[in-house]
Amino acid sequence: MAVTFVTGPVSARAPATSANLGPGFDALGLALALHDELQAEVTDGGVRVAVTGEGADELPTDESHLVVRAMWAAFDALGARPPGVRVSCVNRIPQARGLGSSSAAIVGGILLARELVVGGPDRLGDAEVLRLAAELEGHPDNVAPCLLGGFTIAWTEPRRGEGAGSADAGTGGARAVSLAPAAGVRPVLFVPEERGLTAQARAALPLSVPHADAALTAGRAALLVHALTADPGLLFSATEDRLHQKYRAAGMPATAALVDTLRDAGVAAVVSGAGPSVLALSPVPGDFDPGPGWTARHLPVDRNGAAAGRGIMGHAERDTVAAGRAS
């Protein structure tokens, strides 16, 4: 089927995300109401990218930009690439802080490409968008909440042969479900000035862990689903993790110390994704001071996930930012 591209710009908004949430390593994620906003249109040739906000002075402005790379992958899945594209990015999600900035770029780029093709949503459904985004990101724990919103559980199905006797034989790839967090869940983010790298954080993980630690963490992950959706009073116990956070502590001592300080105060605090940001899922004392170098953000859960179309850009963010301390 021939591909026809739309004329004029289309826009997308993609939320920040926090993955793992303590015990839900590579599976659980939460969408947060802090958004990157993107706009793109088809041109006669070449690639031009303009970036404002986070990463404006360091991100590439050519086809190596992650948004464009995601767009090309989506165009390939849709059947054809346009001669060129012009892309504008308004970045609000801090880069390399464990808040899903790369997932927002990937999901946003895929949705832009889909909107730029006539009939794109029919050609590339949300399930395919999730699978493609997870392939580009390497795992689905951030792209799932970014795309779907709310609290998500993501997993990867193995690819099966055509003769497997199943209606979805051969599909495989990432899958996810989105659940509505309880009204009492009001996340607070502590974002440091320093950055972290997911690859380095993963390199710190051992090849095996004690069976008792794995069993405890599995139980806490199951409890976390209930705590986040039905009983926030259980969040402190539900966010205990022995699978990954303690192994990463040496590489980000300030993050580990802040998590310990918050938990000593009875707060359900975890490392956000691969860090170094810290996420609190239960109320933080009003006089709590995280110390120098940290910014506290009170962010609602984004319950809708990424959106794309015409006129999406220009929505003001409504998060409360308090430099150095939670208010």
C-alpha positions in Angstrom: 0.0 0.0 0.0 1.4 3.4 -1.0 2.4 5.8 1.7 1.1 9.4 1.7 2.5 12.0 4.0 0.4 14.8 5.5 1.2 18.4 4.9 2.0 20.8 7.8 3.3 20.2 11.3 2.1 17.6 13.8 2.9 17.6 17.5 3.5 15.1 20.3 3.8 15.3 24.1 5.6 12.5 26.0 5.8 12.3 29.8 8.7 11.6 32.1 8.7 8.2 33.7 10.2 6.4 36.7 11.0 2.7 36.3 11.6 -0.1 38.7 9.9 1.6 41.7 12.1 -0.4 44.0 11.4 -4.1 43.6 9.8 -4.0 40.2 13.1 -4.2 38.3 12.7 -3.9 34.5 8.9 -4.4 34.9 7.1 -1.7 36.8 6.9 2.0 35.8 5.0 5.2 36.5 4.3 8.1 34.2 4.8 11.6 35.7 3.3 14.9 34.6 6.4 16.5 33.2 6.5 16.5 29.4 8.8 16.9 26.5 6.9 18.5 23.6 7.8 17.8 20.0 6.8 19.1 16.6 7.7 17.8 13.1 6.8 18.2 9.5 7.8 16.6 6.2 10.2 18.6 4.0 11.6 18.2 0.5 14.9 16.9 1.9 17.4 16.8 4.7 17.0 16.7 8.5 16.9 19.8 10.7 16.4 19.6 14.5 16.0 22.5 16.9 16.2 21.9 20.6 15.3 24.2 23.5 15.3 23.4 27.2 17.1 20.4 28.6 20.1 19.4 26.5 19.8 22.3 24.1 23.6 22.9 24.0 24.6 19.3 23.7 22.1 17.2 21.8 22.7 16.6 18.0 20.7 18.6 15.5 20.9 16.1 12.6 19.6 12.6 11.9 21.6 11.1 14.8 19.1 12.8 17.2 17.2 10.1 19.0 13.8 11.5 18.1 14.8 11.4 14.4 16.2 7.9 14.7 12.9 6.8 16.3 11.0 8.5 13.5 13.0 6.7 10.8 12.4 3.3 12.5 8.6 4.1 12.6 8.6 5.3 9.0 10.3 2.0 8.0 7.5 0.1 9.8 4.9 2.3 8.1 6.3 1.5 4.7 8.4 4.5 3.5 10.5 7.4 4.7 9.8 11.0 3.6 12.4 13.0 1.7 13.2 15.0 4.9 11.9 16.2 8.2 12.1 19.3 10.3 11.8 18.7 14.1 11.5 21.0 17.1 11.9 19.8 20.6 11.0 21.5 23.8 12.7 19.4 26.5 11.6 19.6 30.1 12.6 16.1 31.3 16.1 16.2 32.9 18.6 14.2 30.9 20.5 11.2 32.3 18.7 11.4 35.7 16.7 8.2 35.6 13.5 9.9 34.4 13.0 8.3 31.0 14.2 11.1 28.8 15.3 8.6 26.1 12.0 6.8 26.3 10.1 10.1 25.8 12.3 10.9 22.8 11.6 7.4 21.3 7.9 7.3 22.0 7.5 10.9 20.9 9.4 10.2 17.7 7.4 7.1 16.8 4.1 9.0 17.4 5.3 11.9 15.3 6.1 9.6 12.4 2.7 7.9 12.7 0.9 11.2 12.6 2.8 12.3 9.5 1.5 9.3 7.5 -2.1 9.4 6.3 -3.8 6.5 8.1 -0.8 6.0 10.3 -2.6 4.9 13.4 -4.3 2.2 11.4 -1.0 1.0 9.9 0.9 1.1 13.3 -1.3 0.4 16.3 -0.4 1.1 19.9 0.7 -2.5 20.5 3.2 -2.1 17.6 4.3 1.2 18.8 5.1 -0.3 22.2 7.0 -3.2 20.6 9.0 -0.9 18.4 9.8 1.6 21.2 11.0 -1.3 23.5 13.2 -2.6 20.7 14.8 0.8 20.3 15.1 1.4 24.1 16.3 -2.1 24.9 13.6 -2.8 27.5 9.9 -1.8 28.1 9.8 -0.5 31.7 10.0 3.2 30.7 8.5 3.2 27.3 5.3 1.5 28.6 4.3 4.2 31.1 5.4 6.9 28.7 3.0 5.5 26.0 0.2 4.3 28.2 0.3 6.6 31.2 -0.5 5.7 34.8 1.2 2.7 36.6 2.3 0.0 34.2 3.5 -3.6 34.3 5.6 -4.5 31.3 7.0 -7.7 30.1 8.5 -9.3 26.9 7.0 -12.3 25.2 9.4 -14.6 23.4 9.1 -14.8 19.7 7.6 -18.0 18.6 7.8 -19.9 15.3 5.0 -19.7 12.7 4.1 -23.3 13.5 3.6 -22.8 17.2 -0.1 -23.4 17.0 -1.0 -20.0 18.4 -3.1 -17.2 17.0 -0.3 -14.7 17.8 2.6 -17.0 16.8 5.6 -15.1 15.7 4.5 -11.8 17.2 6.4 -11.7 20.5 8.0 -8.5 21.8 7.1 -6.1 24.6 3.6 -6.0 26.1 2.2 -4.0 29.0 -0.9 -3.2 31.0 -1.7 0.2 32.5 -3.4 0.5 35.9 -4.8 3.6 37.7 -2.8 4.6 40.8 -4.8 5.3 43.9 -5.7 8.9 44.6 -3.3 9.0 47.6 -0.2 8.4 45.4 1.5 11.8 45.1 5.0 11.4 43.9 7.9 13.6 44.9 11.1 13.6 42.8 14.5 14.6 44.1 16.6 15.4 41.1 20.4 15.9 41.6 22.7 18.2 39.6 24.9 15.2 38.7 24.0 12.8 36.0 24.1 9.0 35.7 24.4 6.5 32.9 22.1 3.5 32.6 24.8 1.4 31.1 27.1 2.0 34.1 24.3 1.3 36.5 23.6 -2.0 34.8 27.2 -3.0 34.7 27.2 -2.8 38.5 24.7 -5.6 38.8 25.9 -9.2 39.7 25.2 -12.2 37.5 23.3 -13.8 40.3 21.7 -12.9 43.7 20.9 -14.9 46.8 17.6 -16.8 46.5 16.3 -15.3 49.7 16.8 -11.8 48.3 15.1 -12.7 45.0 12.1 -14.2 46.9 11.7 -11.2 49.1 11.9 -8.8 46.2 9.3 -10.8 44.2 6.9 -10.6 47.1 7.4 -6.9 47.5 6.8 -6.3 43.8 3.5 -8.2 44.0 2.6 -6.2 47.1 3.5 -2.9 45.3 0.9 -3.5 42.6 -1.8 -3.6 45.4 -0.2 -0.7 47.3 -0.1 1.6 44.3 -3.6 0.9 43.1 -5.6 0.2 46.3 -3.7 0.8 49.6 -1.0 3.4 49.6 -0.5 2.8 53.3 1.5 -0.3 52.3 3.9 1.6 50.1 6.8 1.6 52.5 6.9 -2.1 52.9 6.1 -2.6 49.2 9.0 -0.6 48.0 11.7 -2.7 49.7 14.2 -4.0 47.2 17.2 -6.3 47.5 17.6 -7.1 43.8 19.4 -4.1 42.3 19.6 -0.9 44.4 22.2 -2.0 46.9 24.6 -3.2 44.2 24.4 0.3 42.5 24.9 2.2 45.7 28.7 2.5 45.5 28.3 4.2 42.1 25.9 6.9 43.3 26.6 7.3 47.1 24.6 10.5 47.4 21.5 8.8 45.9 21.8 5.8 48.2 22.3 8.1 51.2 19.2 10.1 50.4 17.1 6.9 49.9 18.3 5.7 53.3 17.6 9.0 55.0 14.0 9.2 53.5 13.3 5.6 54.5 14.6 6.2 58.0 12.0 8.9 58.1 9.3 6.4 57.1 9.1 7.6 53.5 8.6 5.0 50.7 11.7 6.2 48.7 13.4 4.4 45.9 16.0 5.0 43.2 14.2 6.3 40.1 15.1 4.0 37.3 18.9 3.6 37.0 19.3 6.8 39.0 20.6 9.1 40.2 17.2 10.7 40.9 15.2 9.6 43.9 11.4 9.0 43.9 9.2 9.2 47.0 5.8 7.6 46.7 4.5 8.4 50.2 4.3 11.9 51.9 7.6 13.6 52.7 7.8 15.6 55.9 7.2 19.3 55.2 10.5 20.3 56.9 12.6 17.6 55.1 15.8 19.0 53.6 17.6 16.8 51.0 20.7 18.9 51.3 22.6 20.9 48.6 22.6 19.8 45.0 19.0 18.4 45.0 15.8 19.9 43.5 12.5 18.6 44.8 9.6 18.3 42.3 6.0 17.5 43.3 4.6 15.9 40.2 1.2 14.3 39.7 0.9 11.0 38.0 0.3 11.4 34.3 -2.7 9.1 33.7 -3.0 9.5 30.0 0.4 8.9 28.5 1.9 10.3 25.3 -0.4 12.1 22.9 0.1 13.2 19.2 -1.8 15.2 16.7 -2.2 18.8 15.7 -2.0 21.5 18.3 -0.6 19.3 21.1 2.3 21.7 22.0 2.0 24.7 24.2 0.5 23.2 27.4 2.1 24.7 30.5 3.5 22.3 33.0 1.9 22.4 36.5 4.6 20.9 38.6 5.8 22.6 41.8 9.6 23.1 41.9 11.4 23.9 45.1 15.1 24.2 44.8 16.9 22.2 47.5 13.9 21.2 49.6 10.5 19.6 49.3 7.6 21.9 50.1 
